[in-house]
Amino acid sequence: MVHRATISMVYMRKNLRGTGLAGYFLNTIVDFARGIGILQLELSVSAENPAALRFYLREGFREVGRIPGGLLHEGREIDDVVMVSRLIA
């Protein structure tokens, strides 16, 4: 599994959303990951966060599955959407 890496707990403050900063950060992560031999980035996003889902899809991630009830928020279960980006050309 040395060829895989997981991105976790990304948060962008509301006043910084839509500025391109998230794309810059993600590109920096991708460049670093490629540089150390990572072939696949993985992450999960709340199914109730459509903006994040759209962002990752635009950035080349694809949905590969869901974890039912993967997140428990205030006693309510929310699905996690599992996404993957292959870094090989």
GROMACS elastic network, one bead per residue, 0.5 to 0.9 nm:
[ bonds ]
;  ai    aj funct       b0    kb
    1     4     6  0.55808   500
    1     5     6  0.83511   500
    2     5     6  0.77621   500
    2    37     6  0.85084   500
    2    38     6  0.73919   500
    3    37     6  0.64410   500
    3    39     6  0.52950   500
    3    40     6  0.65669   500
    3    41     6  0.89205   500
    4    37     6  0.88591   500
    4    38     6  0.55770   500
    4    39     6  0.60709   500
    4    41     6  0.59633   500
    4    42     6  0.74309   500
    5    33     6  0.78459   500
    5    38     6  0.67139   500
    5    39     6  0.82765   500
    5    40     6  0.64351   500
    5    41     6  0.50503   500
    5    42     6  0.61898   500
    5    43     6  0.86902   500
    6    40     6  0.85425   500
    6    41     6  0.56922   500
    6    43     6  0.55912   500
    6    44     6  0.88232   500
    7    10     6  0.75710   500
    7    29     6  0.88906   500
    7    41     6  0.69999   500
    7    42     6  0.61681   500
    7    43     6  0.51830   500
    7    44     6  0.81117   500
    8    42     6  0.87291   500
    8    43     6  0.62915   500
    8    44     6  0.75146   500
   11    22     6  0.89881   500
   12    15     6  0.82699   500
   12    16     6  0.63821   500
   12    17     6  0.62576   500
   12    21     6  0.86094   500
   12    22     6  0.71971   500
   13    16     6  0.54153   500
   13    17     6  0.64824   500
   14    17     6  0.52696   500
   14    18     6  0.86610   500
   15    18     6  0.83287   500
   15    19     6  0.85561   500
   16    19     6  0.57194   500
   16    20     6  0.82445   500
   16    21     6  0.71091   500
   16    22     6  0.84468   500
   17    20     6  0.74344   500
   17    21     6  0.75125   500
   17    22     6  0.75077   500
   18    21     6  0.76520   500
   18    22     6  0.81558   500
   19    22     6  0.77018   500
   19    23     6  0.88287   500
   20    23     6  0.53360   500
   20    24     6  0.63277   500
   20    25     6  0.88107   500
   21    25     6  0.61728   500
   21    26     6  0.85672   500
   22    25     6  0.51073   500
   22    26     6  0.60923   500
   22    27     6  0.85342   500
   22    55     6  0.88061   500
   23    26     6  0.50705   500
   23    27     6  0.60340   500
   23    28     6  0.85012   500
   23    55     6  0.84040   500
   23    59     6  0.77025   500
   24    27     6  0.51777   500
   24    28     6  0.61982   500
   24    29     6  0.87079   500
   25    28     6  0.50707   500
   25    29     6  0.62785   500
   25    30     6  0.86890   500
   26    29     6  0.50217   500
   26    30     6  0.61468   500
   26    31     6  0.85947   500
   26    59     6  0.83984   500
   27    31     6  0.60635   500
   27    32     6  0.85153   500
   27    59     6  0.88712   500
   28    31     6  0.51807   500
   28    32     6  0.61692   500
   28    33     6  0.85295   500
   29    32     6  0.51478   500
   29    33     6  0.59957   500
   29    34     6  0.85532   500
   30    33     6  0.50459   500
   30    34     6  0.60928   500
   30    35     6  0.84698   500
   30    38     6  0.87633   500
   30    41     6  0.80469   500
   30    87     6  0.75946   500
   31    34     6  0.52505   500
   31    35     6  0.61604   500
   31    36     6  0.89076   500
   32    36     6  0.65105   500
   32    37     6  0.88650   500
   32    38     6  0.86598   500
   33    36     6  0.53723   500
   33    37     6  0.63954   500
   33    38     6  0.50617   500
   33    39     6  0.77834   500
   33    40     6  0.86188   500
   33    41     6  0.81609   500
   33    87     6  0.84335   500
   34    37     6  0.51252   500
   34    38     6  0.51966   500
   34    39     6  0.67740   500
   34    40     6  0.89331   500
   34    87     6  0.67988   500
   34    88     6  0.82619   500
   35    38     6  0.74414   500
   38    41     6  0.74629   500
   38    87     6  0.72856   500
   38    88     6  0.87685   500
   39    85     6  0.85268   500
   39    86     6  0.59235   500
   39    88     6  0.58047   500
   40    84     6  0.68579   500
   40    85     6  0.56995   500
   40    87     6  0.55386   500
   40    88     6  0.78693   500
   41    61     6  0.85475   500
   41    83     6  0.84161   500
   41    84     6  0.57035   500
   41    85     6  0.51996   500
   41    86     6  0.64953   500
   41    87     6  0.73316   500
   42    61     6  0.84556   500
   42    82     6  0.73831   500
   42    83     6  0.57867   500
   42    85     6  0.65232   500
   42    86     6  0.88064   500
   43    81     6  0.82827   500
   43    82     6  0.59403   500
   43    83     6  0.53976   500
   43    84     6  0.65648   500
   43    85     6  0.89184   500
   44    66     6  0.85566   500
   44    67     6  0.89548   500
   44    80     6  0.57931   500
   44    81     6  0.52353   500
   44    83     6  0.58616   500
   44    84     6  0.87025   500
   45    48     6  0.82675   500
   45    49     6  0.70333   500
   45    52     6  0.70660   500
   45    53     6  0.67734   500
   45    79     6  0.84878   500
   45    80     6  0.54551   500
   45    81     6  0.51166   500
   45    82     6  0.66637   500
   45    83     6  0.77406   500
   46    49     6  0.53823   500
   46    50     6  0.82387   500
   46    52     6  0.83281   500
   46    53     6  0.81827   500
   46    70     6  0.83639   500
   46    71     6  0.74229   500
   46    78     6  0.67903   500
   46    79     6  0.61621   500
   46    81     6  0.60815   500
   47    50     6  0.69711   500
   47    53     6  0.77779   500
   47    66     6  0.85713   500
   47    78     6  0.67828   500
   47    79     6  0.54624   500
   47    80     6  0.56424   500
   47    81     6  0.57327   500
   48    51     6  0.89643   500
   48    53     6  0.89130   500
   48    78     6  0.73457   500
   48    79     6  0.79295   500
   48    80     6  0.87163   500
   49    52     6  0.55845   500
   49    53     6  0.63955   500
   49    54     6  0.88493   500
   50    54     6  0.60692   500
   50    55     6  0.84950   500
   51    54     6  0.51958   500
   51    55     6  0.61554   500
   51    56     6  0.87722   500
   52    56     6  0.62182   500
   52    57     6  0.85356   500
   53    56     6  0.53834   500
   53    57     6  0.61791   500
   53    58     6  0.86173   500
   53    63     6  0.89279   500
   53    81     6  0.83445   500
   53    83     6  0.89521   500
   54    57     6  0.51189   500
   54    58     6  0.60851   500
   54    59     6  0.85678   500
   55    58     6  0.51589   500
   55    59     6  0.62300   500
   55    60     6  0.89298   500
   55    61     6  0.88552   500
   56    60     6  0.64371   500
   56    61     6  0.53353   500
   56    62     6  0.76685   500
   56    83     6  0.81030   500
   57    60     6  0.53213   500
   57    62     6  0.58875   500
   57    63     6  0.80505   500
   57    83     6  0.86522   500
   58    61     6  0.72984   500
   59    85     6  0.86241   500
   60    84     6  0.84423   500
   60    85     6  0.61239   500
   60    86     6  0.83793   500
   61    83     6  0.58993   500
   61    84     6  0.51635   500
   61    86     6  0.78561   500
   62    82     6  0.83756   500
   62    83     6  0.52407   500
   62    84     6  0.55122   500
   62    85     6  0.65447   500
   63    66     6  0.81293   500
   63    81     6  0.67147   500
   63    82     6  0.58179   500
   63    84     6  0.66031   500
   64    81     6  0.78383   500
   64    82     6  0.57563   500
   64    83     6  0.55635   500
   64    84     6  0.67719   500
   65    80     6  0.85359   500
   65    81     6  0.61209   500
   65    82     6  0.51705   500
   65    83     6  0.72396   500
   66    70     6  0.82441   500
   66    79     6  0.64821   500
   66    80     6  0.55357   500
   66    82     6  0.55288   500
   66    83     6  0.88053   500
   67    70     6  0.51281   500
   67    71     6  0.86396   500
   67    78     6  0.88215   500
   67    79     6  0.55746   500
   67    80     6  0.50454   500
   67    81     6  0.65421   500
   67    82     6  0.73099   500
   68    71     6  0.83103   500
   68    77     6  0.78623   500
   68    78     6  0.69920   500
   68    80     6  0.66141   500
   68    81     6  0.87525   500
   69    72     6  0.67047   500
   69    76     6  0.82604   500
   69    80     6  0.69990   500
   70    77     6  0.69650   500
   70    78     6  0.61440   500
   70    79     6  0.51326   500
   70    80     6  0.50761   500
   70    81     6  0.86614   500
   71    76     6  0.80940   500
   71    77     6  0.57196   500
   71    78     6  0.50807   500
   71    79     6  0.62828   500
   71    80     6  0.65032   500
   72    75     6  0.59652   500
   72    76     6  0.54646   500
   72    78     6  0.62526   500
   72    79     6  0.88786   500
   73    76     6  0.51482   500
   73    77     6  0.64197   500
   73    78     6  0.73161   500
   74    77     6  0.84852   500
   86    89     6  0.83447   500
